[in-house]
Amino acid sequence: MLELSVTSLAYRIPALLVALSVHEFGHAIVSDSLGDPTPRMEGRLTLNPLAHLSKLGTIMLLIFGFGWANPVPVNPIYYKNPRSGMFLVGIAGIVMNLLVALVSVFISATMDIAGFLKEGGATLLFWIMTYNTWLAFFNILPIWPMDGFRVVSAFLPYDLSLRFEQFLAKYGFIILMLLVFTDIVDEIVSPLAGTYLYYCREVIYSLLL
């Protein structure tokens, strides 16, 4: 992630709120659609960032490029198929972030071609794209407590899945911290995020021009 710039906070904070809120809302709405009343009962079936934010997690993400929102509580006992249900819930936040980034690229390209894209709007859209793509690919990592952990676990045979979950429940956060603070996460996530945005721009501009 780019280093913190005080002058950019007016753009970065709203963009970050959007990314975190749509991510958690994605988890909540999919779990709700699968019959789980827990997110609705906990007030998480909303795009209101106040319902999702972790103060410490938000500050960490702004400063270090690593952070979190308050996880949406879900109860897979309500799903017809708990394993496939957890896969869908796990992938939902990632998909939401990628969709928001795609829409932001489309808005930016449309305004640019029409001559309406001003510096402030361009900066805000840049940060919305950046945070959403980075958060999406960061969460793909198959390490607890990332969403990729749920996704991978859902595909493994039951016995192997159980051992995978038990191991990462103990050591996942430590492994994640090591990857973050040795910049390995950034080396993995940033190229993926950059490639996604590059192809989004290429496709959208080719369609619009």
Secondary structure, 3 states (H helix, E strand, C coil): CCCCCHHHHHHHHHHHHHHHHHHHHHHHHHHHHCCCCHHHHCCCCCCCHHHCECHHHHHHHHHHCCCCECCCCCCHHHCCCHHHHHHHHHHHHHHHHHHHHHHHHHHHHHHHHHCCCCHHHHHHHHHHHHHHHHHHHHHCCCCCCCHHHHHHHHHCCHHHHHHHHHHHHHHHHHHHHHHHHCCHHHHHHHHHHHHHHHHHHHHHHHHHC
